[in-house]
Structures are given as C-alpha cells and as structure tokens.
Amino acid sequence: MGAYKEVSQTQLLPDTEAYRPLQLDEAALEAARRNPEEGAVTPHAGPWTSDIVKLLNGALATELVCVLRYKRHHFTADGLASPKIAEEFLVHANEEAEHADRIAERIVQLGGEPDFCPDSLSARSHADYDDSKDLKSMIRANLIAERVAIESYSQIISLIGDKDSTTRRLLEDILSVEQEHAEELKDWLAE
C-alpha cells in the first residue's frame, strides 16, 4: 500500500517512525491545573503569546484610527449623496469600535495590556487617518484603509495559524466584516 501500513480493514497508519497516536499532553493538563491565575493562557499558548499580543495591539490601533476617520467623515461629509453615505460612515465607525473592543478584550485574556495610548496611535496603525474634504475622496480613503485592514488581518491569521485558534476565529470574524465594508465602499465609488 505504499507509504501506509494496514492496521485493520478500516484504519491506515502512516508508515513512519514519526507517527504518534492522537492523545492529550497530560503534563500540559497538569500545568493548566496549577496556574489558574493565568486565566485563558494555558501551556498550549506556547511561546507565541507575546507576539500575538503585539500583533493584536497593531490591529487595535488600526481599528481605533478607522473609528476616528469614519467619525470625521460622518460629520464632515457634504453633497447630494452625503446624508445616506454619512450615515453609513457612522455605522462603519461603530462596527470598527466593536472590533477594537473585542480585540482589547482578547489582549487582556492573553495576559497583555491593550495599548490605547493616543500619542502613538497613528504610528502603530496599519491604516492611515484621513481628513479629505470631498465625498469621493473620503470613500476612496476608507476603501484603501479597509483593503489595508483586510491584508493585515489575512497576514495575522496566517501567522497565527493553529497557535491560537480563539484569536484566529476572532480575527476571521472581523475580517469578514472588513471585506463587506470594502465591497460596499467599492460600489459607492463606482456610482
């Protein structure tokens, strides 16, 4: 049968010395019992927790800058189509604020500290702030920021992989909303 050896009629095992049966790591379970003060951070988190917190703080800064940009655009949008779009800017701002809250909560669960420092916010953000005056420029700036967020979340999700499934699922959920925002903005730009 090639690279597999037959164990029974229904089960094939890899024909390699590296094969290990699927079983729990009892030492890690015992370590989880001994350190309840670490909350959600268990031995499975491995050495990546501080790296993940750093990535999440970059995402947090991005979301906060997006909230500020969308809020500014909401209050300053002007023109014939602006009332409808300005209201959507506010919806997007609120969704970005919710993303920031969820990311900050996850950072705390991982034993980190969410960085809300306004002095370094735009430097840590992946997306830019924008103070455009005309509606089309506002839409374009928000579309670019959403595309940057999509790319950064995609990269973070790939980096995390199976190292932290909870964070990965959180970011996948946020990514889907960012993709919806980008499609909506693309449609407005085409109008």
C-alpha positions in Angstrom: 0.0 0.0 0.0 2.9 2.4 -0.4 3.6 4.8 2.5 0.9 3.3 4.7 0.6 0.1 6.5 -2.7 -1.7 7.1 -3.7 -2.0 10.7 -7.2 -3.2 10.2 -9.7 -3.2 7.4 -10.8 0.4 8.3 -7.7 2.0 9.7 -4.5 3.0 7.9 -1.5 4.4 9.8 1.4 6.3 8.2 4.4 4.0 7.7 6.8 6.3 9.5 8.7 6.4 12.8 7.3 10.0 13.4 3.7 8.8 13.7 2.3 9.4 17.2 -1.2 8.4 18.2 -3.6 11.3 19.0 -3.6 11.8 22.7 -3.7 14.7 25.2 -0.5 16.0 26.8 -1.1 15.1 30.5 1.8 17.3 31.7 0.2 20.3 30.0 -3.1 19.5 31.6 -1.4 19.3 35.0 0.3 22.7 34.3 -3.2 24.2 33.5 -4.5 22.9 36.8 -1.5 24.5 38.7 -1.8 28.1 37.3 -5.4 29.2 37.4 -4.3 32.9 37.8 -3.1 32.8 34.2 -6.8 32.7 33.0 -7.1 31.7 29.3 -3.3 31.4 28.8 -2.5 27.7 29.1 0.6 25.7 28.1 -0.9 25.3 24.7 -0.4 29.0 24.0 3.3 28.2 23.7 5.9 30.9 23.3 3.8 33.0 20.9 1.5 34.8 23.3 3.6 38.0 23.5 4.0 38.0 19.7 0.2 37.6 19.3 -0.5 40.4 21.8 1.9 42.7 19.8 0.0 41.8 16.6 -3.3 42.4 18.3 -2.2 45.8 19.6 -1.3 46.8 16.0 -4.8 45.7 14.9 -6.3 47.6 17.9 -4.5 50.8 16.8 -5.8 50.2 13.2 -9.4 49.8 14.4 -9.2 53.0 16.5 -7.7 55.1 13.7 -10.5 53.7 11.5 -13.1 54.8 14.0 -11.7 58.3 14.1 -11.5 58.5 10.3 -15.1 57.3 9.8 -16.4 59.6 12.6 -14.7 62.6 10.9 -16.1 61.6 7.5 -19.5 61.1 9.1 -19.6 64.7 10.5 -18.0 66.4 7.5 -19.5 64.7 4.5 -21.2 67.2 2.3 -23.0 66.9 -1.0 -26.1 65.5 -2.6 -25.5 61.8 -1.8 -23.8 62.6 1.5 -26.6 62.1 4.0 -27.0 58.4 3.2 -23.3 57.8 2.9 -22.5 59.8 6.1 -25.0 57.6 8.0 -23.1 54.5 6.7 -19.8 56.1 7.8 -21.3 56.2 11.3 -22.4 52.5 11.0 -18.9 51.6 9.9 -17.3 53.7 12.8 -19.5 51.8 15.3 -18.5 48.4 13.8 -14.9 49.3 13.9 -15.3 50.4 17.6 -16.8 47.0 18.3 -13.8 45.3 16.6 -11.5 47.4 18.8 -13.4 46.3 21.9 -13.2 42.7 21.0 -9.5 42.9 20.2 -8.8 44.7 23.5 -10.7 42.0 25.4 -8.7 39.3 23.7 -5.4 41.0 24.6 -6.4 41.1 28.2 -7.5 37.4 28.1 -4.0 36.6 26.8 -2.4 38.4 29.8 -1.4 41.5 27.8 -2.3 45.2 28.0 -4.3 46.8 25.2 -2.4 49.9 24.1 -4.9 52.8 23.8 -2.1 55.5 24.0 -3.2 58.3 21.7 0.3 59.6 21.3 1.5 56.6 19.2 -1.9 55.5 17.8 -1.4 56.5 14.2 2.2 55.3 14.1 1.1 51.9 15.2 -1.9 51.7 12.9 -1.7 49.8 9.7 -4.2 52.2 8.1 -4.0 55.9 7.7 -6.1 58.7 9.1 -7.7 60.9 6.5 -9.1 64.4 6.6 -10.4 64.7 3.0 -13.0 67.3 2.3 -14.9 65.8 -0.7 -17.1 62.8 -0.5 -15.4 60.8 -3.3 -12.0 61.2 -1.6 -13.5 60.1 1.7 -14.9 57.0 0.2 -11.6 56.3 -1.6 -9.6 56.8 1.7 -11.9 54.5 3.6 -11.7 51.8 0.8 -7.9 51.9 0.9 -8.0 51.6 4.7 -10.4 48.7 4.5 -8.1 47.0 2.0 -5.1 47.5 4.2 -7.1 46.1 7.2 -8.1 43.1 5.0 -4.5 42.4 4.1 -3.1 42.9 7.6 -5.8 40.6 9.1 -5.1 38.0 6.4 -1.4 38.1 7.3 -2.0 37.9 11.0 -4.4 35.0 10.6 -1.8 33.1 8.5 0.9 33.9 11.1 -1.2 32.7 14.0 -2.3 29.5 12.2 -3.1 26.9 14.8 -1.1 28.6 17.5 -4.2 30.3 19.0 -7.5 29.2 17.5 -9.6 31.6 19.6 -7.7 34.7 18.3 -7.7 33.3 14.8 -11.5 32.9 14.8 -12.0 36.4 16.3 -9.8 37.9 13.5 -11.6 35.8 10.8 -14.9 37.2 12.0 -13.6 40.7 12.0 -12.0 40.1 8.5 -15.4 39.2 7.1 -16.9 42.5 8.2 -13.9 44.4 6.8 -14.5 42.6 3.4 -18.2 43.7 3.5 -17.1 47.3 4.1 -14.7 47.2 1.2 -17.3 45.9 -1.2 -19.8 48.5 -0.1 -17.2 51.3 -0.5 -16.2 50.0 -3.9 -19.8 50.1 -5.0 -20.2 53.7 -3.8 -17.0 54.8 -5.6 -18.4 53.3 -8.8 -21.7 55.4 -8.5 
